[in-house]
Amino acid sequence: MNSFIALDFETANHDAASICSVGMVKVIDNMMTETFYTLVNPETNFNTSNINVHNIKPEDVITAPTFKTVYPHMLSFIGDLPVVCHFAQFDMKVLHASIKRYHFEMPTLPYFCSCIMARDTITNHSYSLKNMMAYYNLNFHGHHHALNDAKACAMITVRLLKNYESLNQYLTYKRRKKYISSMSLKSKRAQMARYQTDLNRITPDTSKVNKDHLFYNKRIAITGTLHMKRKDIVQYIVNNGGIYTEAIDTIDIFIMGKSKQGVAKKEGIVRNKIALGNEIMLINDDKLKDLIAFYDV
């Protein structure tokens, strides 16, 4: 049985915790059975750019309930069903931030994304809500109205699910089920900074250092995806007397993994340094594997 809640938010400004409307559709066994819609007083200012998108103005929400009042009713409507949003990253960020703002306990709340589901399932020139509705020849009434967008999300999801045995089969096979309780609102840049700090704090976990190792007393930087986790590679470096560094200004060895961009920015800079006469050894993932195997003999 394919049952879920399709959810959509509109916000008053660029702050995630500024919900000004919420729309939900309950789908039971592939049938839309119930809807939920309300304006929400965000208790904050409205940005003109946001008003231009959804046409909700400050005067429209003066007597509307706040999220503090609406949220318990949302939970009651959702029940134990998983939630789907089109571009769930946005809507779940909004919900997470609003829950935190009003000091509610964070629920587990499983969710998935119909935009990602579409990318997993069909080929289209665009996977936006509007273009997915066009793909299935469905009427689109009032984009950026929370209830209309939730209905559109529900209709798209039901049609995508025809390509799978069940919703559970899709979520399990593609590993697409997520939980709002596991979300973090930290920016990607902040997360990377914290990650680099943790890497820089790695110290040798052995008292025996091979002074004949290629890495011994060498400054080593890393880029890209390798066959080992980054923290394990750094541990290997420091265990063999090497010095891990994020900076590439003064390095002796540069370890290069795969990059989504083809050639990573750091790799390009390092190759330019080599062309200018800097002595830097380049080690790709295959060479790294061979090196580790050689010293482990």
C-alpha positions as CSV (number, residue, x, y, z in Angstrom):
1,M,0.0,0.0,0.0
2,N,1.4,3.4,-1.1
3,S,0.5,5.9,1.6
4,F,2.2,9.2,2.4
5,I,1.8,12.9,3.1
6,A,2.7,15.5,0.4
7,L,3.9,18.7,2.0
8,D,4.7,22.2,0.8
9,F,5.7,25.5,2.6
10,E,5.8,29.1,1.6
11,T,8.0,31.5,3.6
12,A,7.9,35.2,4.4
13,N,11.6,35.9,3.8
14,H,14.9,34.1,3.3
15,D,14.9,32.9,6.9
16,A,13.9,29.2,6.9
17,A,11.9,29.7,10.1
18,S,9.4,32.1,8.5
19,I,6.5,29.9,7.4
20,C,3.6,31.9,6.0
21,S,1.5,29.0,4.6
22,V,1.5,25.3,4.7
23,G,-0.3,22.8,2.5
24,M,-0.6,19.0,2.9
25,V,-2.3,16.2,1.0
26,K,-2.9,12.7,2.5
27,V,-2.5,9.9,0.0
28,I,-3.8,6.4,1.1
29,D,-3.3,3.5,-1.3
30,N,-2.5,5.9,-4.2
31,M,-5.6,8.0,-3.6
32,M,-5.8,11.6,-2.3
33,T,-8.1,11.3,0.6
34,E,-7.7,14.5,2.7
35,T,-6.1,18.0,2.5
36,F,-4.7,20.5,5.0
37,Y,-4.1,24.2,4.4
38,T,-3.6,27.3,6.4
39,L,-2.0,30.6,6.3
40,V,0.6,31.1,9.1
41,N,1.6,34.3,10.9
42,P,5.4,34.1,10.7
43,E,5.9,36.7,13.4
44,T,8.5,38.3,11.3
45,N,8.9,40.6,8.3
46,F,8.0,39.8,4.6
47,N,10.5,40.3,1.8
48,T,9.2,41.7,-1.4
49,S,10.9,39.0,-3.4
50,N,9.0,36.3,-1.5
51,I,5.7,38.2,-1.8
52,N,6.3,38.3,-5.6
53,V,6.6,34.5,-5.6
54,H,3.5,33.5,-3.5
55,N,1.5,36.7,-3.3
56,I,1.0,36.4,0.5
57,K,1.2,39.8,2.1
58,P,1.6,40.8,5.8
59,E,-2.0,41.9,6.0
60,D,-3.1,38.4,4.9
61,V,-1.7,36.7,8.0
62,I,-2.5,39.2,10.7
63,T,-5.2,36.9,12.2
64,A,-3.6,33.7,11.0
65,P,-2.3,31.2,13.6
66,T,1.4,31.0,14.3
67,F,3.5,27.9,13.7
68,K,3.3,27.3,17.4
69,T,-0.5,26.7,17.0
70,V,-0.3,25.0,13.6
71,Y,2.4,22.5,14.3
72,P,0.5,20.1,16.6
73,H,-2.3,19.9,14.0
74,M,0.3,19.1,11.3
75,L,1.6,16.2,13.4
76,S,-1.9,14.9,13.9
77,F,-2.6,15.1,10.2
78,I,0.8,13.4,9.3
79,G,0.5,10.6,11.9
80,D,2.9,7.8,11.1
81,L,3.1,8.3,7.4
82,P,6.3,9.3,5.5
83,V,6.4,12.8,4.1
84,V,7.2,13.7,0.5
85,C,8.1,17.2,-0.8
86,H,9.3,18.3,-4.2
87,F,12.8,19.5,-3.5
88,A,12.6,18.2,0.1
89,Q,15.9,19.8,1.1
90,F,14.1,23.2,1.2
91,D,10.8,22.2,2.9
92,M,12.5,20.0,5.5
93,K,15.0,22.7,6.3
94,V,12.0,25.1,6.8
95,L,10.3,22.6,9.1
96,H,13.4,21.8,11.0
97,A,14.2,25.5,11.6
98,S,10.6,26.3,12.7
99,I,10.5,23.4,15.1
100,K,13.8,24.6,16.6
101,R,12.5,28.2,16.7
102,Y,9.5,27.3,18.7
103,H,11.3,24.9,21.0
104,F,9.3,21.8,20.0
105,E,10.8,18.3,20.5
106,M,12.3,17.2,17.1
107,P,10.3,14.2,15.7
108,T,11.8,11.3,13.8
109,L,9.6,12.1,10.8
110,P,10.7,10.0,7.8
111,Y,10.7,11.8,4.5
112,F,11.7,11.5,0.8
113,C,12.0,13.8,-2.2
114,S,9.8,13.5,-5.3
115,C,12.3,15.6,-7.3
116,I,15.1,13.0,-6.5
117,M,12.6,10.2,-7.1
118,A,11.9,11.7,-10.6
119,R,15.6,11.8,-11.4
120,D,15.9,8.2,-10.2
121,T,13.0,7.0,-12.4
122,I,12.5,8.9,-15.6
123,T,14.3,11.1,-18.1
124,N,13.1,14.7,-18.5
125,H,14.8,18.0,-19.6
126,S,13.9,19.4,-16.2
127,Y,12.6,17.9,-12.9
128,S,11.0,21.0,-11.5
129,L,7.4,20.7,-10.2
130,K,6.0,22.6,-13.2
131,N,7.9,20.5,-15.8
132,M,7.1,17.3,-14.1
133,M,3.4,18.2,-14.2
134,A,3.8,18.9,-17.9
135,Y,5.6,15.6,-18.4
136,Y,2.6,13.7,-17.1
137,N,0.1,16.1,-18.9
138,L,-1.4,17.2,-15.6
139,N,-3.1,20.6,-15.1
140,F,-1.2,22.9,-12.8
141,H,-3.4,25.3,-10.9
142,G,-1.5,28.1,-9.1
143,H,2.2,27.4,-8.7
144,H,3.6,28.6,-5.3
145,H,0.3,28.1,-3.5
146,A,1.2,25.6,-0.8
147,L,-1.8,23.4,-1.2
148,N,-1.7,23.4,-5.0
149,D,2.0,22.5,-4.9
150,A,1.4,19.7,-2.4
151,K,-1.3,18.3,-4.6
152,A,1.1,18.5,-7.6
153,C,3.8,16.7,-5.6
154,A,1.3,14.0,-4.6
155,M,0.1,13.4,-8.2
156,I,3.7,13.2,-9.5
157,T,4.7,10.8,-6.7
158,V,1.8,8.5,-7.4
159,R,2.7,8.3,-11.1
160,L,6.4,7.7,-10.4
161,L,5.5,4.9,-8.0
162,K,4.0,3.0,-10.9
163,N,7.6,2.1,-11.8
164,Y,8.1,0.3,-8.5
165,E,6.5,-2.6,-6.6
166,S,5.7,-0.2,-3.7
167,L,6.9,3.0,-2.0
168,N,8.8,0.9,0.5
169,Q,10.6,-1.0,-2.3
170,Y,11.7,2.3,-3.8
171,L,12.9,3.8,-0.5
172,T,14.7,0.6,0.4
173,Y,16.2,-0.1,-3.0
174,K,17.4,3.4,-3.7
175,R,18.1,4.2,0.0
176,R,16.2,7.5,-0.3
177,K,14.4,7.5,3.1
178,K,15.7,10.2,5.4
179,Y,14.7,11.5,8.8
180,I,14.2,15.1,9.9
181,S,15.7,14.2,13.3
182,S,19.1,13.6,11.5
183,M,19.2,16.9,9.8
184,S,21.7,19.7,10.5
185,L,21.2,23.3,9.7
186,K,24.9,24.1,9.6
187,S,26.1,25.4,6.2
188,K,28.2,23.1,4.0
189,R,31.1,25.5,4.5
190,A,30.8,25.3,8.3
191,Q,30.6,21.5,8.1
192,M,33.7,21.4,5.9
193,A,35.6,23.7,8.3
194,R,34.7,21.5,11.2
195,Y,35.8,18.4,9.2
196,Q,39.1,20.0,8.4
197,T,39.7,20.9,12.0
198,D,39.1,17.3,13.0
199,L,41.5,16.1,10.3
200,N,44.2,18.5,11.6
201,R,43.8,17.1,15.1
202,I,44.6,13.6,14.1
203,T,47.8,12.4,15.8
204,P,49.8,9.1,15.5
205,D,48.2,6.1,17.1
206,T,51.5,4.2,17.0
207,S,54.8,4.7,18.7
208,K,56.7,3.0,15.8
209,V,57.5,5.3,12.9
210,N,59.2,4.1,9.8
211,K,61.8,6.8,9.0
212,D,62.4,5.2,5.6
213,H,58.8,5.7,4.6
214,L,58.2,8.0,1.6
215,F,55.9,10.1,3.8
216,Y,58.3,10.6,6.6
217,N,58.9,14.3,7.4
218,K,57.0,15.4,4.2
219,R,54.2,17.9,4.0
220,I,51.2,16.2,2.3
221,A,47.9,17.6,1.0
222,I,44.9,15.6,-0.4
223,T,42.1,16.3,-2.8
224,G,39.3,14.3,-4.3
225,T,37.7,10.9,-3.5
226,L,40.0,8.0,-2.8
227,H,39.6,4.3,-2.0
228,M,40.0,5.1,1.7
229,K,38.2,7.5,3.9
230,R,40.0,10.9,4.2
231,K,40.5,10.5,8.0
232,D,42.0,7.0,7.5
233,I,44.5,8.4,4.9
234,V,45.5,11.2,7.2
235,Q,45.9,8.7,10.0
236,Y,48.2,6.7,7.7
237,I,50.2,9.8,6.9
238,V,50.8,10.9,10.5
239,N,51.5,7.3,11.6
240,N,54.4,7.3,9.1
241,G,55.9,10.6,10.1
242,G,54.2,12.7,7.5
243,I,52.6,16.1,8.1
244,Y,49.0,16.5,6.8
245,T,48.1,20.0,5.7
246,E,45.1,21.5,4.0
247,A,47.2,24.3,2.5
248,I,49.1,23.7,-0.7
249,D,51.5,26.6,-0.6
250,T,54.4,24.6,0.7
251,I,53.9,20.8,0.1
252,D,56.1,18.0,-0.8
253,I,53.5,15.4,-1.9
254,F,50.0,15.9,-3.3
255,I,47.6,12.9,-3.2
256,M,44.9,13.1,-5.9
257,G,41.6,11.3,-5.9
258,K,38.6,11.5,-8.3
259,S,36.8,14.8,-8.7
260,K,33.3,15.6,-9.9
261,Q,34.8,18.5,-11.8
262,G,37.2,16.3,-13.7
263,V,40.3,18.2,-12.5
264,A,40.0,19.5,-9.0
265,K,40.8,23.2,-8.4
266,K,43.6,22.3,-6.0
267,E,45.1,19.9,-8.6
268,G,45.2,22.6,-11.2
269,I,47.0,24.9,-8.8
270,V,49.5,22.3,-7.9
271,R,50.3,21.4,-11.5
272,N,50.9,25.0,-12.2
273,K,53.4,25.1,-9.3
274,I,55.2,22.1,-10.7
275,A,55.3,23.8,-14.2
276,L,56.9,26.8,-12.5
277,G,59.7,24.6,-11.0
278,N,58.3,23.5,-7.6
279,E,59.3,20.0,-6.6
280,I,56.0,18.3,-5.7
281,M,55.4,14.6,-6.0
282,L,51.9,13.7,-7.4
283,I,50.3,10.4,-6.2
284,N,47.0,9.2,-7.6
285,D,44.7,6.6,-6.0
286,D,46.3,3.7,-7.8
287,K,49.8,4.7,-6.7
288,L,48.6,5.3,-3.2
289,K,47.2,1.7,-3.1
290,D,50.6,0.4,-4.4
291,L,52.5,2.5,-1.9
292,I,50.5,1.2,1.1
293,A,50.8,-2.4,-0.1
294,F,54.6,-2.0,-0.5
295,Y,55.2,-0.7,3.0
296,D,52.8,-3.2,4.5
297,V,54.8,-6.1,3.3
